[in-house]
Amino acid sequence: MTDASFFSVAHQKRGKTQFQSRSREILVADSFSGFVPDAFAFFQDLSQHNSKAWFDQNRPRYEEHVTGAFRGLLETLTPFILTLNPRFEVSGRTNGNFSRINRDIRFSKDKSPYKSNYYLYVYDNRQERDHGGRLYVGLSADCVTAGFSIYDTWRGPKGALQTVFRKRLAKERDYFDRLVERTVRDKRYQTYWHRQEDGDWAQHPGLPRRDADWQTLQAWIVRKVFLPNARALRGPSFAGQVQQIFEDLYPLYLFTSEAGAKWRVRK
């Protein structure tokens, strides 16, 4: 187990969120108040009015219920994240920790200027965000998701999916199977994977069943899904659920993306 695995959200007290470990406790300012119905309503309305004029008029909603909520979540989780891995990115940069809401429409037939979702990513700050695996939280009109993802790189240097995961999997398959059993199956995470097939981006539910699929997949996602009416979303304690998800799935990040010798989860 990592040192971070000893952490749990203990209680709310005097406006602080208290994280405890065997050797220390970390007090974090309670700057996250949850994802409220207005956060989902913003994206529902955006789907009907995807224009610059509408967005400019509704920017205060976006900044309060979307970017404000995500920045509060990152601030609340930062002490835990850095305990999990001190090399994880926590600067709060757009195109770093946070996705952009603007779409790149230069080469797209769809000229809608804004995306229908928003993401927080946690990844190794020594690499580009798309290089390896990452822990994430996502928001759309339909749900909040939190989990782990890794994607192939489409341009530039090869990413960790090719340079780390596929090579390690060939040598450490038994270890990986046990890891998947105790993280994905035992804790009932939803999972699916993608691959280019006949020119299309095909999505497959569940885990790959064949060795060849593990070696050729181009994206793998493991997550929990929270619907808009989930009570857990509507308060500061949701940060504790995200922390638990990150802690559960961090070993997948290590196996798929940590090129050094310290990729095994300590017992």
Secondary structure, 3 states (H helix, E strand, C coil): CCHHHHCEEEEEECCEEEEECCCCEEEEECCCCCCCHHHHHHHHHHHHCCCHHHHHHCHHHHHHHHHHHHHHHHHHHHHHHHHHCCCECCCCCECCCECCCECCCCCCCCCCCECCEEEEEECECCCCCCCCCEEEEEEECCCEEEEEEEECCCCCCCCHHHHHHHHHHHHCHHHHHHHHHHHHHCCCCEEEEEEEECCEEEEEECCCCCHHHHHHCCEEEEEEEECCCCHHHCCCCHHHHHHHHHHHHHHHHHHHHCCCCCCCCCC
